[in-house]
């Protein structure tokens, strides 16, 4: 659709934006829902598998869906500044939408644990970037305290407008499939997105647009699996820095989504994430960031345990673009070598003969 207006206008009747507020939009949403039979086959998954590629959003992650609403509302309320804690993607989206709205943006990130592309985005959009010598959970604690006491708008997913916007991804999936899938697999970090999808499916259910809701399958990284193990992780660790979170803000809501839908919250190791990350890129042509691959890694894990029913219609959410974290991609392949510029050498190196 060439005239896609962004998620606020596309789903106006479901969006609670202040009356008369002008949407601050980058025409986010309307992202690909790709059938990937080759990927399913590679792992002997006898399912109908789709990838919801939210890395195709304007800033390269699903955060744009929520940020358009949160920043539009902040602008309508006359807010002069927005702030967030972030593992990177929220900061990139806040910086972009803040720039578009002409609102000052402050982002608080864990030093040394945010992917290069995300830092570059926040910087180029002109956000004030504060790196703290601690992790995401501490950063979130600080910005919550700050916004409770100072006139700055919090744009983390604790801001209800973030969730309202992000639920649009569930609408798009249903609109594309003309039904809900049987299973929605999704990476879980701070647990806002699984909460948003569940809300979206419920709203479509209540509006009579679907007859069945999907099972919600959320996957945390093993070293940051607070919900899975039902305890706060003081020092979360995973190479999937986007979901390196030990005390998720929407913990209870994520548990509810899993319970009410008959789904689950489980975890995948870094090795399982990397396996899925590389396989998605190699067989589907989609380059997602490591955290995103947790959804597919989780499906593979459940299938290996014999807990993924044959014939299921499954959507795996790929939450962010692979270019966000080029350093990790380069670590995972052998670096290309340089040779003399000569046709014979080129043929030999490329393995081409007549
Ligand atoms: N995937 C990516 C690429 C993310 O950036 C995040 C969260 C998630 C999955 C998990 O989503 O937190 O709603 O459960 N990123 C946040 C950030 C924390 O600051 O960018 P969630």
Boltz pocket constraint, residues with backbone or C-beta under 6 A from the ligand:
constraints:
  - pocket:
      binder: B
      contacts: [[A, 61], [A, 63], [A, 85], [A, 86], [A, 87], [A, 88], [A, 89], [A, 90], [A, 91], [A, 157], [A, 187], [A, 188], [A, 189], [A, 190], [A, 191], [A, 192], [A, 193], [A, 194], [A, 242], [A, 243], [A, 289], [A, 291], [A, 292], [A, 319], [A, 320]]
      max_distance: 6.0
